[in-house]
């Protein structure tokens, strides 16, 4: 007979990514029927493996988009599916795998020999999250001293939630790979502007600073430290470009987003944009969040324009009416009106999704949806998230006639982004964040990319200054742009400063 306690903990691992040893796992009274946790899910997993084997080129794109890993291979996907099959099909055995791994290495990260194996072998070593080893604690202590890290924030480099092998992704497979193909079916009713609520919010300041960040909603130590920086700066506005994980539910929005930003919202008006993860749960929880958070959130829908004396920051919803698309006619008409009535202001565009990606020459459908405006030079800057890296791109007249920047490094544990040959670039790169999350020399998670955010200064001239800052409070890159006299509505670089070493 099976074990109720073991099955319960494996189910919790799959649903939340959390696991703990059950003290009554071997008790006779704990008997349960043998068999899979979820027969339908097991059938689905087997079908996925069969489809992947038969048509890897057709199946891989959906998994690559889901995991945000462009180089994910068919073998790696099959390893994930094998791990899911073992956990769902034989939960008691999978429980024993984890218990054995904990017994062999109770402290510290997984032995390096295990890390290179497939997910079926990795998960027992990575979940539950182990406390830092003695060597890691010593390295963290040195890090705290050097970078003056808030002592109230606990740092654990053994945290692996939201990474590729995290079992809590598995329940979302069907939602993402099947149901979401039918967007906007299943989503909450879209909140639209009208004559009485224009979604345009006026602010007459000619100069100020605001914060931009994306893919922030994980609730981990680096997110808390970013939030503490924003709280100290007391910006009038903070703009989040979307993604609260795993599925943007009410509890996730409360715990991984609102709770982390509570101090920020005491001083800053928060604008939040829904991306795909907020919509996995239908978008209802996100809508309830913006309604319940007034007066610190003044936005009324999922798109907006904040109009300053010399600038306007325009946030577009590019997911509610189709994944990574901007084809909904009322929203296109709204954008046209905002641009026409902008009075020569510098237009700064925010979207959850990307017009292109570093190292990929192709442009996206979203890029093409907005081409009628950006080819005319209507957008001076375009910031986006969803892809989990940070880069600043130069303007390419005719094809990408705007300064672009991906800032999807606010929280999600993305892999390090490394430079690629120019021939692979859609546009020229001004700056790329290629540092690991932890500074070199500490021996802590060199595989993860650095997390951070952007300070956007609006200048009286209509120009801007961008300062990229990481989770440790270190300056990473600074650049000032002034209006380009040769291209009305566009900006030209005036001053640059790169920081070779992480400095606060």
N, C-alpha and C positions, 0 to 999 in steps of 0.2 A: 504493500500500500504506500501511497505517496505521503507527503508531509504538508499539512496546511501552512505551517509557519514558513517553510522554505518557499513554497509557491507564492505566499503572500509577499515575501521580500523580493523575489524576482519580478513579480508584477509591479511592485513599487519602483524597482530599478528601471523597468521599461517605461513606466508612466512619468517618472520624475527625475531619473538619473541618480536618485538617492538609494542607499542600501545600508543595512546594518545586520549584524549577525543576530539571528533569532535565538534567544536562550532556550526555548522549548522545541527546537527544531527536531530533536530526536525522541521526544516523549511519545510513548505508545498512544496516548489519547489524541495525539496530533495527526492521526491518520486521515488521509484524503484519497479519493480515487486517483489511480494512475491516469496519465494521458496529458496531452498538451494543455497549456494555459488557455489558449484560444484557438480552437480548431479552424475557424475561418481565416484568422491571421496566418496560421501555418500554411494553409492552402495558398493564400496570397503570396507568401514568401517563396514557396516552391514554384508558383507560376512566374514570379519575377525572375528567378534563377533560370528557368527554361527560356523565357523571352530574351534575357541577357545573353545566354549562350547562342541562341539562334540568330539574334540581330543586335550585336553589341553597338554598332554605329548608330542604330536607331534608338536604342535605350539609353545610352550613356549621356546624351545632352541633358536629359531631365535630372539625372543624379548630379551631374556637374553643377547645374544651376542650383539645385537644392542645397548641396554642401558648399557651394561657392568655392569650388576647387577645379579650376579649368583643366588641370592635368590628371584628374582622377581616371584611373584605368579600369577596364572591365574586370581585371583580376581583383583589384581593390574593392570594387563594388560587390563582387561575388564573395569576398571575405566578410564584408559587412553582412550580407544576406546569410552566410553560413553561421555567423555569430547569432543572428536573430533566430535562425532555425533551431540552434542548440538551446537557446534560452527559452523560446516559446514551446519547443517540442519536448524537451526533457528538463524542465525547470529545476527539479531536485538535483540533477547532476551538475547543472550550471551553478547552482548555489554551492555545491561542494567544491567546484573549481575555485570560486571566490574565497571560500573558507580556507582551502589549502594554501592559496596564495597569501592570505593574511597571516597564516601560521608561519610561512617560510620567511616573509619579510614584513614584520609588523610595523616598522618605522621607515620613513623615507619614501622616495620615489621607487618605481619599479626597476628591477635590475635591467641594465642596458641591453642584455641579451634578449629580453622579452619584448622590448619596444619595437624592434623591427618586424615582429610577426604580425599575422592578421588579427582582426578585431576579436575573433573567438578566443585568442590567447591574450590579447592586450587587456580586455575588459576586466578579467579577474585581478589584474595587477593595478588597474587604474581606479576601480570603484570598489569600496567607498574611497573617498579622498583621504589619503594618509597624512598624518602630521609631518611637518618638516623634519628631516633627519638632523643629527647634530651638526654635520657639515653644512647643511642648508641653513640652519639657524645661525651659524657663525657668519655665513655669507650675507644673510638678511640683516644681521646686526651691523655689519660694515656698510651695507647699502643705506640703512637708516641714518647712520652717522654722517655719511658723505652727502646725502641728498636731503637731510633734515626732514624725514618722513614723519607725518603725524603718528605718534605712538598708539593712538586709539584704533588705528586701522591695521588689522591682522593681515599679514602677507603669507600666502602659502603657494609656492610654485608647483605643488602637486595637484592643483585644481585642474581637472580635465573636462569639466562640463562644457557642452556646446561644440566640442571637437568632433571629428569625423566618427569616432568609435563610440560616442555617447549613445547608449540605448534609448534615451528619452526622445531621440529623433524618430524612432521607428513608428510610433503611432501616427506621426504626421505624413508618412509616405503616401498613404491613400489620399489624404486631403490634398497634398501638393501635386502628386503625379496623376491623379484621376480627377477628383472633384474640381480643383482649381482650373482645369482646362476649360471648364464651363463658366468662368467668371464673366459677368458679375452675378450669375445665379448663386443663390445661397447667402449673399451678403445682405447686411442691414440696408434699409432704404437710404439712398444717398442724400446728404444734406446739401441743398443748393442755395445759391444767393438769390436775392430778389430785389425789388425796388426799395424795400425798407431796410434790408441788411445787405449791403454791397460787398462785404468781406474786404473792404479797403479801410485801413485804420491809419489815421493821420497823426503824425508827430512832426512838429515844426523845427526840430533841432537841425542845425546845419552841420554839426559835428558831434559824433559820439562813438562809442565802442560797443560792439555786440559779440556774442559768442555763437559759434557754429559747431555742431557735433552730430555724429550719426552712428547708427548701429550700437547704441549705448546700453540697451536694456538687458544686462546680464547680472547686475548686482554683485559683482566681484570687487576685490580690493582696488584694482586700477580704476574702476568706475567711481568708487567712493572718493579716491584721491583727485580725480578730475573734477568731481562735483565740489569738493572742498576748495579747489582753485577758483571755480566759477563763483562760489559763494563769497569768497574773499574779495573778488573783483567788483561785485555788485553791479553787473551790467544792467542797463535798463531792459534789455531783451536777451533771451537765449533761444536759439532755434535748433530743434532736433529734427533731423531729416529722416527719422524712422527706424524701426525694428526694435521691438521688445520681445524677447525670446522666452519660451519656444514659440507660442502661438498667440501672444498678445492678449491672454485672458485677463479677467478682472484681478485675480490674485497676482499674476505676473506683473501687470501694470502697477499694482500697489506695492509689491515687494521689490521688484527689480528696477523700477523707474521712479514712481512718486516718492517712495521712501528714500531713495538715494539722492533725489533732487529736492528734498524738503527744505533744506537750508537755502538753496538757490532760489526757490520760489518765494521766499520771504522778501527778496529784493528785486527779482527779475520777473518780467512777464515772459511766460514760457509759451512758445509756439511748437506744437508737436505735429509731425506729418506721419500718416499711416503708410507703412510699406507692406510687403507681402506677409510678414509675420503677424502684424496686427490683424490682418484680414484672414488668416487661417482660422481664427475663431469667429469669423463673420463680420468683424468690425463693430459689433454692438458694444463690447467692453470699452473700446477706444472712444466711441461717441459718448458713452456714459462718463468716461474719465474727463473729457474736456468740459462737459456740462457741470460735473461735480466739483471742478477745481477753480471755478470763478471765485473771486475776481482776479486770481493770479494767472488765469488763462482767459483771454478776451476773445480768442478766435471762436467762430461759430460753426465752421465747417472744416473740411480737409484741405482747402486751398485758401490763399489769403494774399494780401498786399499790404505791407507796412510802408507808408509813404512819408519820407523825410523831406527836408527842404531841398536837398540836392540829389537824393538817391531814393530808389524804391526797391525793397526786398520782396520778391514775388515767389511764393511757394505754390507749386502745382501738385495736385493729386494725379499720379500717373499709374495707378493700380486699380482703383475702384471700378473702372469701366473696361478693364482688360489689363493683363499683366504687362507692365512696362510700356504702356501706350498712352498717348494723349490725342484721342480721336473723338471724344464726346463733344458734340457741337456746342451745347451751352457753355462749357468750360473754355472752349476755343474762342467763342464770342466774348466771354468775360476777359480773357487774356488780351484779345485785340483791343478791347475798350480801355483796359488798364494801361496798355502801351500808348494808345492814342492820346490819353488824357494825362500822360506822365509829365508833360511840360518840359521836356528836355532833360529829365533827371537821368542819372546813371542807373541802369537796370541791372539788378543782381538776382539771378534766377536760382531757386533751390528746387531740387527734385529728389525723390528717394532713389531713383534708378538712373542709369548711366547712358550718355550718348555714345560712349566708346570705352574701351578698357585698355589699360597699360599692357603693351606686348601683344595686342590683338589688332590687326590692321582693319578689320571690318567695323563698320558703324552699326549701331543698333536701330531697331524700328522707332524707338523714341527719338533718336537723333533726326530721323527722317520726318516724324510727325511734327517736329518743331522747326523744320528747315525753312519754312516760309518766313519765319521771323529771324532766325539766327543768320541766314545767308544775307539778310538785309542789314546785319549788324545791330539788331535791336537789343541784344544781351551783351553787356560788357563783361560779366562774369557768370559762370554756371558752376554751382557746387552740387555734388551728388554723393550718395552713400551706396548701400547695398553690397558693393564689392568691398572686401575687408582689407583695404590697404590705404595708403595716403600718398598722393602725388599732385603736383601742380604742373599744368600743361600750358604751353604757349599758344597764342592765337594762330590759326591757319586760315587765312583769308580765302573765302570761297567754299570751303568744306566744313570747317569748324571755326566760324568767325566769332570767336569768343575766347576769353581766358577761362580754362576749365580746371576743376580740382575735385578729385575724389577724396572724401574725408570719412570713409567707412571704417575707420580704425578707432572709434570711440569706446568700444568695449569688447566686441566679438573677438575670440582668439584666432585671428587669421595667421596664415603662414607668412614668413618674411618675404617681402617683395624685393627681388633683385633686378639690377639693370639688365636690359636686353639690347641687342643691336638695333641701331636706328631703323634698319630696314623693316623691323617688326612693329614699329610704332605707328599709330594712326596720325599722331601729331608729335611735335618735338616736346621733350620733357624739360621743364624748367628746374624742377627739384623732385626727388623721389626719397621717401622715408624708407631706408633699407637697413636701419638698425634693428636689433632684436629688442623684445620688450624689456628685458633686464640688460643693463650695460655690460659690455664685454669685460671678461675677466672675473666674473662672479660665478660662472658655471651654473647658471640658472636659466633653463628654458631658452636656449639660443635659437630654437626652431620657430618661436613665435615672433610675429611682427610687433613693432612698437605701437602702443596705443596713445591716442592724444586727441586734440581738438584745435580749433582755430579762433584766434581773436581777429575780428574784422573791424578796422577803424574806418569810419566814414569821415572824409576830409572836407573842409569848407569849399575846396576847389571843385568838388565832384569826384575827386580821386579817392583811392582807398589805400590802406596799408594792411597787409596780411602778416600775422605772426602765428606760426605753427608751434605748438607747445605740446610736450608729451605728458604722460601721467605722473611723472616725477617732478613736473614743474619746470623742466628744462626747455630752453629755447632751441628750436630745431632749424627754422628758416624764417627770414623776414624779407619782405619785398614791398616797395611802395610803387603804386601806379598813379599816373596823372592823366587827365584827359588828353587824347591824341588829337592834335590840331588837324592832322591829315585824314582822320576818320571820325566824323561826328558820332558821339555815343559810345566810342571805344576808348580803351585805356592803353597807355604805353608804359613799360617799366622805367622807373626813374632812379631807383636805388635798391640794391640787394645786399643782404648780409647772410652768409652761411655760417653755421656753428659746427665746426668739425668735431668738437667735444661737447658732451652734454653739460651745459652750464645752466644754473638757475638764474 
